[in-house]
Amino acid sequence: MMEELGVFPHNGTCTSPLIIGELIYLNTCNGMDWTHVNVRSPNSPSLIALNK
């Protein structure tokens, strides 16, 4: 996700996939940098849905 979507995960990241029908929903964990002041990639998605 970091390379393809420009997501910058914040600290320790975790997500639990949610499957509904033919889609898998995932939290990208996009967030702030280590300073907790700047959002490194504000235009990147927080949630994505992918075809199974």
mmCIF entry with sequence, helices, sheets and N, C-alpha, C, O atoms, coordinates in Angstrom:
data_MODEL
# 
_entry.id   MODEL 
# 
_entity.id                         1 
_entity.type                       polymer 
_entity.pdbx_number_of_molecules   1 
# 
_entity_poly.entity_id                      1 
_entity_poly.type                           'polypeptide(L)' 
_entity_poly.nstd_linkage                   no 
_entity_poly.nstd_monomer                   no 
_entity_poly.pdbx_seq_one_letter_code       MMEELGVFPHNGTCTSPLIIGELIYLNTCNGMDWTHVNVRSPNSPSLIALNK 
_entity_poly.pdbx_seq_one_letter_code_can   MMEELGVFPHNGTCTSPLIIGELIYLNTCNGMDWTHVNVRSPNSPSLIALNK 
_entity_poly.pdbx_strand_id                 A 
# 
loop_
_entity_poly_seq.entity_id 
_entity_poly_seq.num 
_entity_poly_seq.mon_id 
_entity_poly_seq.hetero 
1 1  MET n 
1 2  MET n 
1 3  GLU n 
1 4  GLU n 
1 5  LEU n 
1 6  GLY n 
1 7  VAL n 
1 8  PHE n 
1 9  PRO n 
1 10 HIS n 
1 11 ASN n 
1 12 GLY n 
1 13 THR n 
1 14 CYS n 
1 15 THR n 
1 16 SER n 
1 17 PRO n 
1 18 LEU n 
1 19 ILE n 
1 20 ILE n 
1 21 GLY n 
1 22 GLU n 
1 23 LEU n 
1 24 ILE n 
1 25 TYR n 
1 26 LEU n 
1 27 ASN n 
1 28 THR n 
1 29 CYS n 
1 30 ASN n 
1 31 GLY n 
1 32 MET n 
1 33 ASP n 
1 34 TRP n 
1 35 THR n 
1 36 HIS n 
1 37 VAL n 
1 38 ASN n 
1 39 VAL n 
1 40 ARG n 
1 41 SER n 
1 42 PRO n 
1 43 ASN n 
1 44 SER n 
1 45 PRO n 
1 46 SER n 
1 47 LEU n 
1 48 ILE n 
1 49 ALA n 
1 50 LEU n 
1 51 ASN n 
1 52 LYS n 
# 
_struct_asym.id          A 
_struct_asym.entity_id   1 
# 
_struct_conf.conf_type_id            HELX_P 
_struct_conf.id                      HELX_P1 
_struct_conf.pdbx_PDB_helix_id       AA1 
_struct_conf.beg_label_comp_id       MET 
_struct_conf.beg_label_asym_id       A 
_struct_conf.beg_label_seq_id        2 
_struct_conf.pdbx_beg_PDB_ins_code   ? 
_struct_conf.end_label_comp_id       LEU 
_struct_conf.end_label_asym_id       A 
_struct_conf.end_label_seq_id        5 
_struct_conf.pdbx_end_PDB_ins_code   ? 
_struct_conf.beg_auth_comp_id        MET 
_struct_conf.beg_auth_asym_id        A 
_struct_conf.beg_auth_seq_id         2 
_struct_conf.end_auth_comp_id        LEU 
_struct_conf.end_auth_asym_id        A 
_struct_conf.end_auth_seq_id         5 
_struct_conf.pdbx_PDB_helix_class    1 
_struct_conf.details                 ? 
_struct_conf.pdbx_PDB_helix_length   4 
# 
_struct_conf_type.id          HELX_P 
_struct_conf_type.criteria    ? 
_struct_conf_type.reference   ? 
# 
_struct_sheet.id               AA1 
_struct_sheet.type             ? 
_struct_sheet.number_strands   3 
_struct_sheet.details          ? 
# 
loop_
_struct_sheet_order.sheet_id 
_struct_sheet_order.range_id_1 
_struct_sheet_order.range_id_2 
_struct_sheet_order.offset 
_struct_sheet_order.sense 
AA1 1 2 ? anti-parallel 
AA1 2 3 ? anti-parallel 
# 
loop_
_struct_sheet_range.sheet_id 
_struct_sheet_range.id 
_struct_sheet_range.beg_label_comp_id 
_struct_sheet_range.beg_label_asym_id 
_struct_sheet_range.beg_label_seq_id 
_struct_sheet_range.pdbx_beg_PDB_ins_code 
_struct_sheet_range.end_label_comp_id 
_struct_sheet_range.end_label_asym_id 
_struct_sheet_range.end_label_seq_id 
_struct_sheet_range.pdbx_end_PDB_ins_code 
_struct_sheet_range.beg_auth_comp_id 
_struct_sheet_range.beg_auth_asym_id 
_struct_sheet_range.beg_auth_seq_id 
_struct_sheet_range.end_auth_comp_id 
_struct_sheet_range.end_auth_asym_id 
_struct_sheet_range.end_auth_seq_id 
AA1 1 LEU A 18 ? ILE A 20 ? LEU A 18 ILE A 20 
AA1 2 LEU A 23 ? ASN A 27 ? LEU A 23 ASN A 27 
AA1 3 LEU A 47 ? ASN A 51 ? LEU A 47 ASN A 51 
# 
loop_
_atom_site.group_PDB 
_atom_site.id 
_atom_site.type_symbol 
_atom_site.label_atom_id 
_atom_site.label_alt_id 
_atom_site.label_comp_id 
_atom_site.label_asym_id 
_atom_site.label_entity_id 
_atom_site.label_seq_id 
_atom_site.pdbx_PDB_ins_code 
_atom_site.Cartn_x 
_atom_site.Cartn_y 
_atom_site.Cartn_z 
_atom_site.occupancy 
_atom_site.B_iso_or_equiv 
_atom_site.pdbx_formal_charge 
_atom_site.auth_seq_id 
_atom_site.auth_comp_id 
_atom_site.auth_asym_id 
_atom_site.auth_atom_id 
_atom_site.pdbx_PDB_model_num 
ATOM 1   N N  . MET A 1 1  ? 0.821   -1.196  0.000  1.00 0.00 ? 1  MET A N  1 
ATOM 2   C CA . MET A 1 1  ? 0.000   0.000   0.000  1.00 0.00 ? 1  MET A CA 1 
ATOM 3   C C  . MET A 1 1  ? 0.861   1.255   0.000  1.00 0.00 ? 1  MET A C  1 
ATOM 4   O O  . MET A 1 1  ? 0.486   2.270   -0.586 1.00 0.00 ? 1  MET A O  1 
ATOM 5   N N  . MET A 1 2  ? 2.009   1.186   0.653  1.00 0.00 ? 2  MET A N  1 
ATOM 6   C CA . MET A 1 2  ? 2.866   2.363   0.719  1.00 0.00 ? 2  MET A CA 1 
ATOM 7   C C  . MET A 1 2  ? 3.316   2.781   -0.680 1.00 0.00 ? 2  MET A C  1 
ATOM 8   O O  . MET A 1 2  ? 3.274   3.963   -1.023 1.00 0.00 ? 2  MET A O  1 
ATOM 9   N N  . GLU A 1 3  ? 3.736   1.833   -1.464 1.00 0.00 ? 3  GLU A N  1 
ATOM 10  C CA . GLU A 1 3  ? 4.263   2.154   -2.788 1.00 0.00 ? 3  GLU A CA 1 
ATOM 11  C C  . GLU A 1 3  ? 3.156   2.518   -3.777 1.00 0.00 ? 3  GLU A C  1 
ATOM 12  O O  . GLU A 1 3  ? 3.272   3.510   -4.496 1.00 0.00 ? 3  GLU A O  1 
ATOM 13  N N  . GLU A 1 4  ? 2.097   1.733   -3.817 1.00 0.00 ? 4  GLU A N  1 
ATOM 14  C CA . GLU A 1 4  ? 1.050   1.938   -4.819 1.00 0.00 ? 4  GLU A CA 1 
ATOM 15  C C  . GLU A 1 4  ? 0.079   3.062   -4.476 1.00 0.00 ? 4  GLU A C  1 
ATOM 16  O O  . GLU A 1 4  ? -0.408  3.745   -5.377 1.00 0.00 ? 4  GLU A O  1 
ATOM 17  N N  . LEU A 1 5  ? -0.212  3.270   -3.190 1.00 0.00 ? 5  LEU A N  1 
ATOM 18  C CA . LEU A 1 5  ? -1.205  4.262   -2.783 1.00 0.00 ? 5  LEU A CA 1 
ATOM 19  C C  . LEU A 1 5  ? -0.613  5.486   -2.091 1.00 0.00 ? 5  LEU A C  1 
ATOM 20  O O  . LEU A 1 5  ? -1.324  6.455   -1.823 1.00 0.00 ? 5  LEU A O  1 
ATOM 21  N N  . GLY A 1 6  ? 0.695   5.446   -1.799 1.00 0.00 ? 6  GLY A N  1 
ATOM 22  C CA . GLY A 1 6  ? 1.327   6.565   -1.118 1.00 0.00 ? 6  GLY A CA 1 
ATOM 23  C C  . GLY A 1 6  ? 0.983   6.647   0.354  1.00 0.00 ? 6  GLY A C  1 
ATOM 24  O O  . GLY A 1 6  ? 1.146   7.699   0.973  1.00 0.00 ? 6  GLY A O  1 
ATOM 25  N N  . VAL A 1 7  ? 0.516   5.562   0.915  1.00 0.00 ? 7  VAL A N  1 
ATOM 26  C CA . VAL A 1 7  ? 0.115   5.514   2.324  1.00 0.00 ? 7  VAL A CA 1 
ATOM 27  C C  . VAL A 1 7  ? 1.341   5.576   3.221  1.00 0.00 ? 7  VAL A C  1 
ATOM 28  O O  . VAL A 1 7  ? 2.363   4.962   2.916  1.00 0.00 ? 7  VAL A O  1 
ATOM 29  N N  . PHE A 1 8  ? 1.251   6.312   4.326  1.00 0.00 ? 8  PHE A N  1 
ATOM 30  C CA . PHE A 1 8  ? 2.309   6.355   5.333  1.00 0.00 ? 8  PHE A CA 1 
ATOM 31  C C  . PHE A 1 8  ? 1.732   5.815   6.638  1.00 0.00 ? 8  PHE A C  1 
ATOM 32  O O  . PHE A 1 8  ? 1.064   6.552   7.362  1.00 0.00 ? 8  PHE A O  1 
ATOM 33  N N  . PRO A 1 9  ? 1.979   4.532   6.956  1.00 0.00 ? 9  PRO A N  1 
ATOM 34  C CA . PRO A 1 9  ? 1.423   3.949   8.176  1.00 0.00 ? 9  PRO A CA 1 
ATOM 35  C C  . PRO A 1 9  ? 1.962   4.624   9.429  1.00 0.00 ? 9  PRO A C  1 
ATOM 36  O O  . PRO A 1 9  ? 3.150   4.934   9.515  1.00 0.00 ? 9  PRO A O  1 
ATOM 37  N N  . HIS A 1 10 ? 1.095   4.845   10.383 1.00 0.00 ? 10 HIS A N  1 
ATOM 38  C CA . HIS A 1 10 ? 1.458   5.514   11.634 1.00 0.00 ? 10 HIS A CA 1 
ATOM 39  C C  . HIS A 1 10 ? 1.843   4.480   12.678 1.00 0.00 ? 10 HIS A C  1 
ATOM 40  O O  . HIS A 1 10 ? 1.042   3.606   13.011 1.00 0.00 ? 10 HIS A O  1 
ATOM 41  N N  . ASN A 1 11 ? 3.075   4.571   13.203 1.00 0.00 ? 11 ASN A N  1 
ATOM 42  C CA . ASN A 1 11 ? 3.580   3.693   14.265 1.00 0.00 ? 11 ASN A CA 1 
ATOM 43  C C  . ASN A 1 11 ? 3.240   2.236   13.989 1.00 0.00 ? 11 ASN A C  1 
ATOM 44  O O  . ASN A 1 11 ? 3.322   1.787   12.846 1.00 0.00 ? 11 ASN A O  1 
ATOM 45  N N  . GLY A 1 12 ? 2.862   1.501   15.017 1.00 0.00 ? 12 GLY A N  1 
ATOM 46  C CA . GLY A 1 12 ? 2.456   0.107   14.836 1.00 0.00 ? 12 GLY A CA 1 
ATOM 47  C C  . GLY A 1 12 ? 1.095   0.076   14.181 1.00 0.00 ? 12 GLY A C  1 
ATOM 48  O O  . GLY A 1 12 ? 0.153   0.709   14.658 1.00 0.00 ? 12 GLY A O  1 
ATOM 49  N N  . THR A 1 13 ? 0.989   -0.643  13.111 1.00 0.00 ? 13 THR A N  1 
ATOM 50  C CA . THR A 1 13 ? -0.279  -0.655  12.390 1.00 0.00 ? 13 THR A CA 1 
ATOM 51  C C  . THR A 1 13 ? -0.937  -2.019  12.490 1.00 0.00 ? 13 THR A C  1 
ATOM 52  O O  . THR A 1 13 ? -0.267  -3.043  12.625 1.00 0.00 ? 13 THR A O  1 
ATOM 53  N N  . CYS A 1 14 ? -2.224  -2.014  12.422 1.00 0.00 ? 14 CYS A N  1 
ATOM 54  C CA . CYS A 1 14 ? -2.970  -3.261  12.408 1.00 0.00 ? 14 CYS A CA 1 
ATOM 55  C C  . CYS A 1 14 ? -4.286  -3.033  11.675 1.00 0.00 ? 14 CYS A C  1 
ATOM 56  O O  . CYS A 1 14 ? -4.794  -1.913  11.622 1.00 0.00 ? 14 CYS A O  1 
ATOM 57  N N  . THR A 1 15 ? -4.810  -4.068  11.132 1.00 0.00 ? 15 THR A N  1 
ATOM 58  C CA . THR A 1 15 ? -6.086  -3.987  10.462 1.00 0.00 ? 15 THR A CA 1 
ATOM 59  C C  . THR A 1 15 ? -6.744  -5.354  10.497 1.00 0.00 ? 15 THR A C  1 
ATOM 60  O O  . THR A 1 15 ? -6.063  -6.379  10.521 1.00 0.00 ? 15 THR A O  1 
ATOM 61  N N  . SER A 1 16 ? -8.032  -5.368  10.501 1.00 0.00 ? 16 SER A N  1 
ATOM 62  C CA . SER A 1 16 ? -8.794  -6.607  10.406 1.00 0.00 ? 16 SER A CA 1 
ATOM 63  C C  . SER A 1 16 ? -9.612  -6.532  9.132  1.00 0.00 ? 16 SER A C  1 
ATOM 64  O O  . SER A 1 16 ? -10.487 -5.676  9.003  1.00 0.00 ? 16 SER A O  1 
ATOM 65  N N  . PRO A 1 17 ? -9.336  -7.421  8.190  1.00 0.00 ? 17 PRO A N  1 
ATOM 66  C CA . PRO A 1 17 ? -10.082 -7.377  6.941  1.00 0.00 ? 17 PRO A CA 1 
ATOM 67  C C  . PRO A 1 17 ? -11.557 -7.705  7.163  1.00 0.00 ? 17 PRO A C  1 
ATOM 68  O O  . PRO A 1 17 ? -11.904 -8.539  7.999  1.00 0.00 ? 17 PRO A O  1 
ATOM 69  N N  . LEU A 1 18 ? -12.403 -7.042  6.408  1.00 0.00 ? 18 LEU A N  1 
ATOM 70  C CA . LEU A 1 18 ? -13.838 -7.295  6.439  1.00 0.00 ? 18 LEU A CA 1 
ATOM 71  C C  . LEU A 1 18 ? -14.230 -7.751  5.046  1.00 0.00 ? 18 LEU A C  1 
ATOM 72  O O  . LEU A 1 18 ? -14.007 -7.039  4.067  1.00 0.00 ? 18 LEU A O  1 
ATOM 73  N N  . ILE A 1 19 ? -14.814 -8.937  4.958  1.00 0.00 ? 19 ILE A N  1 
ATOM 74  C CA . ILE A 1 19 ? -15.221 -9.483  3.671  1.00 0.00 ? 19 ILE A CA 1 
ATOM 75  C C  . ILE A 1 19 ? -16.737 -9.434  3.582  1.00 0.00 ? 19 ILE A C  1 
ATOM 76  O O  . ILE A 1 19 ? -17.448 -10.002 4.412  1.00 0.00 ? 19 ILE A O  1 
ATOM 77  N N  . ILE A 1 20 ? -17.216 -8.740  2.553  1.00 0.00 ? 20 ILE A N  1 
ATOM 78  C CA . ILE A 1 20 ? -18.643 -8.676  2.269  1.00 0.00 ? 20 ILE A CA 1 
ATOM 79  C C  . ILE A 1 20 ? -18.817 -8.980  0.789  1.00 0.00 ? 20 ILE A C  1 
ATOM 80  O O  . ILE A 1 20 ? -18.378 -8.214  -0.069 1.00 0.00 ? 20 ILE A O  1 
ATOM 81  N N  . GLY A 1 21 ? -19.454 -10.089 0.501  1.00 0.00 ? 21 GLY A N  1 
ATOM 82  C CA . GLY A 1 21 ? -19.629 -10.492 -0.889 1.00 0.00 ? 21 GLY A CA 1 
ATOM 83  C C  . GLY A 1 21 ? -18.295 -10.715 -1.562 1.00 0.00 ? 21 GLY A C  1 
ATOM 84  O O  . GLY A 1 21 ? -17.485 -11.515 -1.096 1.00 0.00 ? 21 GLY A O  1 
ATOM 85  N N  . GLU A 1 22 ? -18.066 -10.022 -2.640 1.00 0.00 ? 22 GLU A N  1 
ATOM 86  C CA . GLU A 1 22 ? -16.828 -10.170 -3.416 1.00 0.00 ? 22 GLU A CA 1 
ATOM 87  C C  . GLU A 1 22 ? -15.777 -9.124  -3.067 1.00 0.00 ? 22 GLU A C  1 
ATOM 88  O O  . GLU A 1 22 ? -14.747 -9.042  -3.737 1.00 0.00 ? 22 GLU A O  1 
ATOM 89  N N  . LEU A 1 23 ? -16.018 -8.315  -2.021 1.00 0.00 ? 23 LEU A N  1 
ATOM 90  C CA . LEU A 1 23 ? -15.077 -7.248  -1.661 1.00 0.00 ? 23 LEU A CA 1 
ATOM 91  C C  . LEU A 1 23 ? -14.396 -7.521  -0.320 1.00 0.00 ? 23 LEU A C  1 
ATOM 92  O O  . LEU A 1 23 ? -14.997 -8.080  0.597  1.00 0.00 ? 23 LEU A O  1 
ATOM 93  N N  . ILE A 1 24 ? -13.139 -7.117  -0.226 1.00 0.00 ? 24 ILE A N  1 
ATOM 94  C CA . ILE A 1 24 ? -12.382 -7.138  1.022  1.00 0.00 ? 24 ILE A CA 1 
ATOM 95  C C  . ILE A 1 24 ? -12.086 -5.688  1.374  1.00 0.00 ? 24 ILE A C  1 
ATOM 96  O O  . ILE A 1 24 ? -11.472 -4.969  0.585  1.00 0.00 ? 24 ILE A O  1 
ATOM 97  N N  . TYR A 1 25 ? -12.518 -5.253  2.556  1.00 0.00 ? 25 TYR A N  1 
ATOM 98  C CA . TYR A 1 25 ? -12.283 -3.887  3.030  1.00 0.00 ? 25 TYR A CA 1 
ATOM 99  C C  . TYR A 1 25 ? -11.109 -3.902  3.996  1.00 0.00 ? 25 TYR A C  1 
ATOM 100 O O  . TYR A 1 25 ? -11.046 -4.740  4.896  1.00 0.00 ? 25 TYR A O  1 
ATOM 101 N N  . LEU A 1 26 ? -10.170 -2.961  3.802  1.00 0.00 ? 26 LEU A N  1 
ATOM 102 C CA . LEU A 1 26 ? -8.980  -2.870  4.642  1.00 0.00 ? 26 LEU A CA 1 
ATOM 103 C C  . LEU A 1 26 ? -8.708  -1.434  5.053  1.00 0.00 ? 26 LEU A C  1 
ATOM 104 O O  . LEU A 1 26 ? -8.857  -0.512  4.252  1.00 0.00 ? 26 LEU A O  1 
ATOM 105 N N  . ASN A 1 27 ? -8.308  -1.249  6.306  1.00 0.00 ? 27 ASN A N  1 
ATOM 106 C CA . ASN A 1 27 ? -7.839  0.038   6.799  1.00 0.00 ? 27 ASN A CA 1 
ATOM 107 C C  . ASN A 1 27 ? -6.382  0.158   6.390  1.00 0.00 ? 27 ASN A C  1 
ATOM 108 O O  . ASN A 1 27 ? -5.608  -0.771  6.619  1.00 0.00 ? 27 ASN A O  1 
ATOM 109 N N  . THR A 1 28 ? -5.988  1.263   5.796  1.00 0.00 ? 28 THR A N  1 
ATOM 110 C CA . THR A 1 28 ? -4.603  1.434   5.348  1.00 0.00 ? 28 THR A CA 1 
ATOM 111 C C  . THR A 1 28 ? -3.676  1.922   6.462  1.00 0.00 ? 28 THR A C  1 
ATOM 112 O O  . THR A 1 28 ? -2.456  1.893   6.299  1.00 0.00 ? 28 THR A O  1 
ATOM 113 N N  . CYS A 1 29 ? -4.226  2.365   7.576  1.00 0.00 ? 29 CYS A N  1 
ATOM 114 C CA . CYS A 1 29 ? -3.456  2.878   8.710  1.00 0.00 ? 29 CYS A CA 1 
ATOM 115 C C  . CYS A 1 29 ? -2.673  4.134   8.347  1.00 0.00 ? 29 CYS A C  1 
ATOM 116 O O  . CYS A 1 29 ? -1.669  4.439   8.991  1.00 0.00 ? 29 CYS A O  1 
ATOM 117 N N  . ASN A 1 30 ? -3.117  4.869   7.324  1.00 0.00 ? 30 ASN A N  1 
ATOM 118 C CA . ASN A 1 30 ? -2.462  6.106   6.936  1.00 0.00 ? 30 ASN A CA 1 
ATOM 119 C C  . ASN A 1 30 ? -2.552  7.107   8.094  1.00 0.00 ? 30 ASN A C  1 
ATOM 120 O O  . ASN A 1 30 ? -3.618  7.279   8.685  1.00 0.00 ? 30 ASN A O  1 
ATOM 121 N N  . GLY A 1 31 ? -1.444  7.758   8.412  1.00 0.00 ? 31 GLY A N  1 
ATOM 122 C CA . GLY A 1 31 ? -1.490  8.678   9.547  1.00 0.00 ? 31 GLY A CA 1 
ATOM 123 C C  . GLY A 1 31 ? -0.314  9.627   9.624  1.00 0.00 ? 31 GLY A C  1 
ATOM 124 O O  . GLY A 1 31 ? 0.299   9.975   8.615  1.00 0.00 ? 31 GLY A O  1 
ATOM 125 N N  . MET A 1 32 ? -0.015  10.035  10.837 1.00 0.00 ? 32 MET A N  1 
ATOM 126 C CA . MET A 1 32 ? 1.010   11.044  11.100 1.00 0.00 ? 32 MET A CA 1 
ATOM 127 C C  . MET A 1 32 ? 2.408   10.447  11.107 1.00 0.00 ? 32 MET A C  1 
ATOM 128 O O  . MET A 1 32 ? 2.584   9.233   11.212 1.00 0.00 ? 32 MET A O  1 
ATOM 129 N N  . ASP A 1 33 ? 3.393   11.322  10.992 1.00 0.00 ? 33 ASP A N  1 
ATOM 130 C CA . ASP A 1 33 ? 4.782   10.882  11.077 1.00 0.00 ? 33 ASP A CA 1 
ATOM 131 C C  . ASP A 1 33 ? 5.177   10.732  12.547 1.00 0.00 ? 33 ASP A C  1 
ATOM 132 O O  . ASP A 1 33 ? 4.338   10.860  13.439 1.00 0.00 ? 33 ASP A O  1 
ATOM 133 N N  . TRP A 1 34 ? 6.428   10.468  12.784 1.00 0.00 ? 34 TRP A N  1 
ATOM 134 C CA . TRP A 1 34 ? 6.917   10.201  14.144 1.00 0.00 ? 34 TRP A CA 1 
ATOM 135 C C  . TRP A 1 34 ? 6.788   11.403  15.084 1.00 0.00 ? 34 TRP A C  1 
ATOM 136 O O  . TRP A 1 34 ? 6.826   11.234  16.303 1.00 0.00 ? 34 TRP A O  1 
ATOM 137 N N  . THR A 1 35 ? 6.635   12.619  14.534 1.00 0.00 ? 35 THR A N  1 
ATOM 138 C CA . THR A 1 35 ? 6.503   13.805  15.390 1.00 0.00 ? 35 THR A CA 1 
ATOM 139 C C  . THR A 1 35 ? 5.084   13.966  15.947 1.00 0.00 ? 35 THR A C  1 
ATOM 140 O O  . THR A 1 35 ? 4.863   14.731  16.886 1.00 0.00 ? 35 THR A O  1 
ATOM 141 N N  . HIS A 1 36 ? 4.136   13.246  15.366 1.00 0.00 ? 36 HIS A N  1 
ATOM 142 C CA . HIS A 1 36 ? 2.718   13.334  15.736 1.00 0.00 ? 36 HIS A CA 1 
ATOM 143 C C  . HIS A 1 36 ? 2.153   14.731  15.474 1.00 0.00 ? 36 HIS A C  1 
ATOM 144 O O  . HIS A 1 36 ? 1.196   15.157  16.121 1.00 0.00 ? 36 HIS A O  1 
ATOM 145 N N  . VAL A 1 37 ? 2.760   15.433  14.517 1.00 0.00 ? 37 VAL A N  1 
ATOM 146 C CA . VAL A 1 37 ? 2.318   16.774  14.147 1.00 0.00 ? 37 VAL A CA 1 
ATOM 147 C C  . VAL A 1 37 ? 1.894   16.821  12.675 1.00 0.00 ? 37 VAL A C  1 
ATOM 148 O O  . VAL A 1 37 ? 0.903   17.463  12.328 1.00 0.00 ? 37 VAL A O  1 
ATOM 149 N N  . ASN A 1 38 ? 2.639   16.148  11.832 1.00 0.00 ? 38 ASN A N  1 
ATOM 150 C CA . ASN A 1 38 ? 2.425   16.221  10.380 1.00 0.00 ? 38 ASN A CA 1 
ATOM 151 C C  . ASN A 1 38 ? 1.809   14.948  9.831  1.00 0.00 ? 38 ASN A C  1 
ATOM 152 O O  . ASN A 1 38 ? 2.241   13.844  10.163 1.00 0.00 ? 38 ASN A O  1 
ATOM 153 N N  . VAL A 1 39 ? 0.796   15.106  8.987  1.00 0.00 ? 39 VAL A N  1 
ATOM 154 C CA . VAL A 1 39 ? 0.261   13.979  8.231  1.00 0.00 ? 39 VAL A CA 1 
ATOM 155 C C  . VAL A 1 39 ? 1.094   13.903  6.959  1.00 0.00 ? 39 VAL A C  1 
ATOM 156 O O  . VAL A 1 39 ? 1.026   14.794  6.113  1.00 0.00 ? 39 VAL A O  1 
ATOM 157 N N  . ARG A 1 40 ? 1.877   12.844  6.825  1.00 0.00 ? 40 ARG A N  1 
ATOM 158 C CA . ARG A 1 40 ? 2.832   12.742  5.723  1.00 0.00 ? 40 ARG A CA 1 
ATOM 159 C C  . ARG A 1 40 ? 2.166   12.599  4.367  1.00 0.00 ? 40 ARG A C  1 
ATOM 160 O O  . ARG A 1 40 ? 2.700   13.061  3.359  1.00 0.00 ? 40 ARG A O  1 
ATOM 161 N N  . SER A 1 41 ? 1.007   11.965  4.335  1.00 0.00 ? 41 SER A N  1 
ATOM 162 C CA . SER A 1 41 ? 0.352   11.708  3.053  1.00 0.00 ? 41 SER A CA 1 
ATOM 163 C C  . SER A 1 41 ? -1.156  11.962  3.177  1.00 0.00 ? 41 SER A C  1 
ATOM 164 O O  . SER A 1 41 ? -1.949  11.021  3.170  1.00 0.00 ? 41 SER A O  1 
ATOM 165 N N  . PRO A 1 42 ? -1.549  13.244  3.291  1.00 0.00 ? 42 PRO A N  1 
ATOM 166 C CA . PRO A 1 42 ? -2.951  13.569  3.581  1.00 0.00 ? 42 PRO A CA 1 
ATOM 167 C C  . PRO A 1 42 ? -3.937  13.180  2.487  1.00 0.00 ? 42 PRO A C  1 
ATOM 168 O O  . PRO A 1 42 ? -5.129  13.054  2.766  1.00 0.00 ? 42 PRO A O  1 
ATOM 169 N N  . ASN A 1 43 ? -3.488  12.989  1.268  1.00 0.00 ? 43 ASN A N  1 
ATOM 170 C CA . ASN A 1 43 ? -4.396  12.642  0.177  1.00 0.00 ? 43 ASN A CA 1 
ATOM 171 C C  . ASN A 1 43 ? -4.490  11.135  -0.089 1.00 0.00 ? 43 ASN A C  1 
ATOM 172 O O  . ASN A 1 43 ? -5.201  10.706  -0.998 1.00 0.00 ? 43 ASN A O  1 
ATOM 173 N N  . SER A 1 44 ? -3.774  10.337  0.703  1.00 0.00 ? 44 SER A N  1 
ATOM 174 C CA . SER A 1 44 ? -3.843  8.895   0.553  1.00 0.00 ? 44 SER A CA 1 
ATOM 175 C C  . SER A 1 44 ? -5.072  8.359   1.276  1.00 0.00 ? 44 SER A C  1 
ATOM 176 O O  . SER A 1 44 ? -5.535  8.966   2.241  1.00 0.00 ? 44 SER A O  1 
ATOM 177 N N  . PRO A 1 45 ? -5.611  7.215   0.815  1.00 0.00 ? 45 PRO A N  1 
ATOM 178 C CA . PRO A 1 45 ? -6.833  6.679   1.409  1.00 0.00 ? 45 PRO A CA 1 
ATOM 179 C C  . PRO A 1 45 ? -6.611  6.105   2.804  1.00 0.00 ? 45 PRO A C  1 
ATOM 180 O O  . PRO A 1 45 ? -5.519  5.638   3.130  1.00 0.00 ? 45 PRO A O  1 
ATOM 181 N N  . SER A 1 46 ? -7.655  6.145   3.614  1.00 0.00 ? 46 SER A N  1 
ATOM 182 C CA . SER A 1 46 ? -7.648  5.518   4.935  1.00 0.00 ? 46 SER A CA 1 
ATOM 183 C C  . SER A 1 46 ? -8.287  4.141   4.886  1.00 0.00 ? 46 SER A C  1 
ATOM 184 O O  . SER A 1 46 ? -8.019  3.286   5.730  1.00 0.00 ? 46 SER A O  1 
ATOM 185 N N  . LEU A 1 47 ? -9.132  3.939   3.893  1.00 0.00 ? 47 LEU A N  1 
ATOM 186 C CA . LEU A 1 47 ? -9.861  2.690   3.735  1.00 0.00 ? 47 LEU A CA 1 
ATOM 187 C C  . LEU A 1 47 ? -9.881  2.319   2.261  1.00 0.00 ? 47 LEU A C  1 
ATOM 188 O O  . LEU A 1 47 ? -10.101 3.176   1.404  1.00 0.00 ? 47 LEU A O  1 
ATOM 189 N N  . ILE A 1 48 ? -9.651  1.036   1.961  1.00 0.00 ? 48 ILE A N  1 
ATOM 190 C CA . ILE A 1 48 ? -9.739  0.585   0.579  1.00 0.00 ? 48 ILE A CA 1 
ATOM 191 C C  . ILE A 1 48 ? -10.615 -0.653  0.502  1.00 0.00 ? 48 ILE A C  1 
ATOM 192 O O  . ILE A 1 48 ? -10.765 -1.377  1.487  1.00 0.00 ? 48 ILE A O  1 
ATOM 193 N N  . ALA A 1 49 ? -11.189 -0.895  -0.662 1.00 0.00 ? 49 ALA A N  1 
ATOM 194 C CA . ALA A 1 49 ? -11.967 -2.092  -0.936 1.00 0.00 ? 49 ALA A CA 1 
ATOM 195 C C  . ALA A 1 49 ? -11.377 -2.754  -2.178 1.00 0.00 ? 49 ALA A C  1 
ATOM 196 O O  . ALA A 1 49 ? -11.184 -2.109  -3.208 1.00 0.00 ? 49 ALA A O  1 
ATOM 197 N N  . LEU A 1 50 ? -11.096 -4.046  -2.066 1.00 0.00 ? 50 LEU A N  1 
ATOM 198 C CA . LEU A 1 50 ? -10.492 -4.801  -3.157 1.00 0.00 ? 50 LEU A CA 1 
ATOM 199 C C  . LEU A 1 50 ? -11.368 -5.983  -3.530 1.00 0.00 ? 50 LEU A C  1 
ATOM 200 O O  . LEU A 1 50 ? -12.051 -6.547  -2.675 1.00 0.00 ? 50 LEU A O  1 
ATOM 201 N N  . ASN A 1 51 ? -11.355 -6.358  -4.787 1.00 0.00 ? 51 ASN A N  1 
ATOM 202 C CA . ASN A 1 51 ? -12.043 -7.573  -5.204 1.00 0.00 ? 51 ASN A CA 1 
ATOM 203 C C  . ASN A 1 51 ? -11.315 -8.784  -4.653 1.00 0.00 ? 51 ASN A C  1 
ATOM 204 O O  . ASN A 1 51 ? -10.085 -8.827  -4.661 1.00 0.00 ? 51 ASN A O  1 
ATOM 205 N N  . LYS A 1 52 ? -12.064 -9.767  -4.175 1.00 0.00 ? 52 LYS A N  1 
ATOM 206 C CA . LYS A 1 52 ? -11.436 -10.998 -3.696 1.00 0.00 ? 52 LYS A CA 1 
ATOM 207 C C  . LYS A 1 52 ? -10.675 -11.639 -4.827 1.00 0.00 ? 52 LYS A C  1 
ATOM 208 O O  . LYS A 1 52 ? -10.066 -12.693 -4.642 1.00 0.00 ? 52 LYS A O  1 
# 
